[in-house]
């Protein structure tokens, strides 16, 4: 069994890695530092609500173009644990999808039709989702305008959940840039568990872990590690929403937020290698 890495990373994508405004990696240092850490044997798992298509185009392609080391241990969990795949120098590996947690087809058709017919001026349907439904804010729409439309749309989706009688197993999760409709089984703790299990099955472990995210649900990544008795700390890159109290350390990157905070965190981890 190989020796554990000194630390491992569980990374949300929107916020600490990709700009939530531009929906892509803006800071080149994020890519270069991820490549340096991966080449040094640091296990890295992206735990995101995003689709595999988004990850392939916006994150994995950048790592591949930068020369991801063939010995790296990089893994991606998408749709909050609904699907997953390894990240390799050739790109995203074979995708596995948990169809058990997929939204019913009738609900998907109803919600996506609602969005296209009545909310196309503020949001669009993420066509890449396998198990969730995601309606995302258009980049040309102001946050206040999206928030107003989001509130109305959420109310209409709640009505659809009742009319279609899908039961208590599904929920609506509004975020700062989207509306997600998903199984209650999906969340960042499931995503983290999938990543830890995959890495362990490949003989990869770490002495301690860092999780990094911009929402309160991202703390669940660290919760999953802590529940296994492994040392962990969580980096909150949007603490203005309210930091949660936990038994493990919760830290911030000075007054930086979003991908600026993510970049600072990664730069310090690279320095730690020296």
Residue pairs with C-beta under 8 A, 6 or more apart in sequence:
1 203
2 203
2 204
4 205
4 206
4 207
5 41
5 42
5 43
5 204
5 205
5 206
5 207
6 42
6 206
6 207
6 208
6 272
7 42
7 206
7 207
7 208
7 209
7 210
7 269
7 272
8 42
8 43
8 44
8 45
8 199
8 205
8 206
8 208
8 209
8 210
9 37
9 42
9 43
9 44
9 45
9 209
9 210
9 211
9 212
9 269
10 45
10 47
10 192
10 195
10 209
10 210
10 211
10 212
10 221
10 222
10 225
11 17
11 44
11 45
11 46
11 47
11 211
11 212
11 213
11 262
12 46
12 47
12 48
12 188
12 211
12 212
12 213
12 214
12 215
12 218
12 221
13 46
13 48
13 50
13 55
13 59
14 20
14 23
14 48
14 49
14 50
14 177
14 214
15 213
15 214
15 215
15 237
15 238
15 258
15 259
15 262
16 212
16 213
16 214
16 235
16 237
16 258
16 259
16 261
16 262
16 265
17 25
17 30
17 46
17 59
17 259
17 262
18 24
18 25
18 26
18 58
18 59
18 259
19 25
19 26
19 258
19 259
20 176
20 177
20 214
20 258
20 259
21 139
22 139
23 58
23 139
23 177
24 58
25 31
25 58
25 59
25 62
25 259
26 259
27 259
27 260
27 263
29 263
29 266
29 267
30 259
30 262
30 263
30 266
31 62
31 63
31 66
32 66
33 263
33 266
33 267
33 269
33 270
34 44
34 63
34 266
35 63
35 66
35 67
35 68
35 69
36 270
36 273
37 44
37 266
37 269
37 270
37 273
38 44
38 63
38 68
38 69
38 72
38 73
38 74
39 69
39 71
39 72
40 273
41 71
41 72
41 73
42 73
42 206
42 269
42 273
43 73
43 74
43 75
43 199
43 204
43 205
43 206
44 72
44 73
44 74
44 75
45 74
45 75
45 76
45 77
45 192
45 195
45 196
45 199
46 55
46 59
46 74
46 75
46 76
46 77
46 87
47 77
47 80
47 81
47 188
47 191
47 192
47 195
47 211
47 221
48 55
48 76
48 77
48 78
48 80
48 191
49 78
49 79
49 80
49 132
49 134
49 175
49 178
49 180
50 78
50 79
51 78
51 79
51 126
51 128
51 129
51 130
51 134
52 76
52 78
52 83
52 85
52 92
52 95
52 128
52 130
53 127
53 128
54 126
54 128
55 76
55 78
55 92
56 91
56 92
59 76
60 76
60 87
60 91
60 92
61 91
63 74
63 87
64 89
64 90
64 91
67 89
68 74
68 87
68 88
68 89
69 89
70 88
70 89
72 87
72 89
73 199
73 202
73 204
74 86
74 87
74 88
75 84
75 85
75 86
75 87
75 195
75 198
75 199
76 84
76 85
76 86
76 87
76 92
77 83
77 84
77 191
77 192
77 194
77 195
78 84
78 85
79 129
79 130
79 131
79 132
79 182
79 186
80 132
80 182
80 186
80 187
80 188
80 190
80 191
81 98
81 101
81 185
81 186
81 187
81 188
81 190
81 191
81 193
81 194
82 97
82 98
82 101
82 102
82 130
82 131
82 132
82 182
82 183
82 186
83 95
83 96
83 97
83 98
83 130
83 131
84 95
84 96
84 191
84 194
84 195
84 198
85 92
85 93
85 94
85 95
85 96
86 92
86 93
86 94
86 198
87 93
97 130
97 131
98 131
99 131
100 185
101 131
101 182
101 183
101 185
101 186
102 130
102 131
102 183
103 131
103 132
103 133
103 166
103 170
103 181
103 182
103 183
104 164
104 166
106 164
107 133
107 160
107 161
107 164
107 166
107 170
107 181
108 133
110 160
110 164
111 133
111 135
111 157
111 160
111 181
112 125
112 133
112 135
114 153
114 156
114 157
114 160
115 123
115 124
115 125
115 135
115 153
116 125
118 153
118 156
119 135
119 149
119 153
121 138
121 141
121 149
122 137
122 138
122 141
122 145
122 146
122 149
122 150
123 135
123 136
123 137
123 138
123 141
123 146
123 149
123 150
123 153
123 178
123 179
124 135
124 136
124 138
125 133
125 134
125 135
125 136
126 134
126 135
126 136
126 178
131 182
131 183
131 186
132 180
132 181
132 182
132 183
132 186
133 180
133 181
133 182
134 178
134 179
134 180
134 181
135 153
135 178
135 179
136 177
136 178
137 143
137 146
137 150
137 177
137 178
138 146
143 176
146 177
150 174
150 179
153 179
154 172
154 174
154 179
157 172
157 179
157 181
158 172
161 170
161 172
168 184
169 183
169 184
169 185
170 181
170 182
170 183
170 184
171 181
171 182
171 183
171 184
172 179
172 180
172 181
173 179
173 180
173 181
173 182
174 180
175 215
187 217
187 220
188 213
188 217
188 218
188 219
188 220
188 221
188 224
189 220
189 221
189 223
189 224
190 224
191 221
192 211
192 220
192 221
192 222
192 224
192 225
193 224
196 224
196 225
196 228
199 205
206 230
207 231
208 230
208 231
208 232
208 233
209 222
209 225
209 230
209 231
209 232
209 233
210 232
210 233
210 234
210 235
210 265
210 269
211 218
211 219
211 221
211 222
211 225
211 232
211 233
211 234
211 235
212 218
212 234
212 235
212 237
212 262
212 265
213 219
213 221
213 234
213 235
213 236
213 237
214 236
214 237
214 238
214 257
214 258
215 238
215 241
216 241
216 242
216 244
218 234
218 236
219 234
219 236
219 244
219 246
219 250
221 234
222 232
222 233
222 234
222 246
222 248
223 246
225 232
226 232
226 246
226 247
226 248
231 248
232 248
233 248
233 249
233 250
233 251
234 246
234 248
234 249
234 250
234 251
235 250
235 251
235 252
235 253
235 261
235 265
236 243
236 250
236 251
236 252
237 252
237 253
237 256
237 257
237 258
237 259
237 261
237 262
237 265
238 257
238 258
239 252
239 257
240 257
243 250
243 252
244 250
252 261
253 260
253 261
253 262
253 264
253 265
254 264
256 264
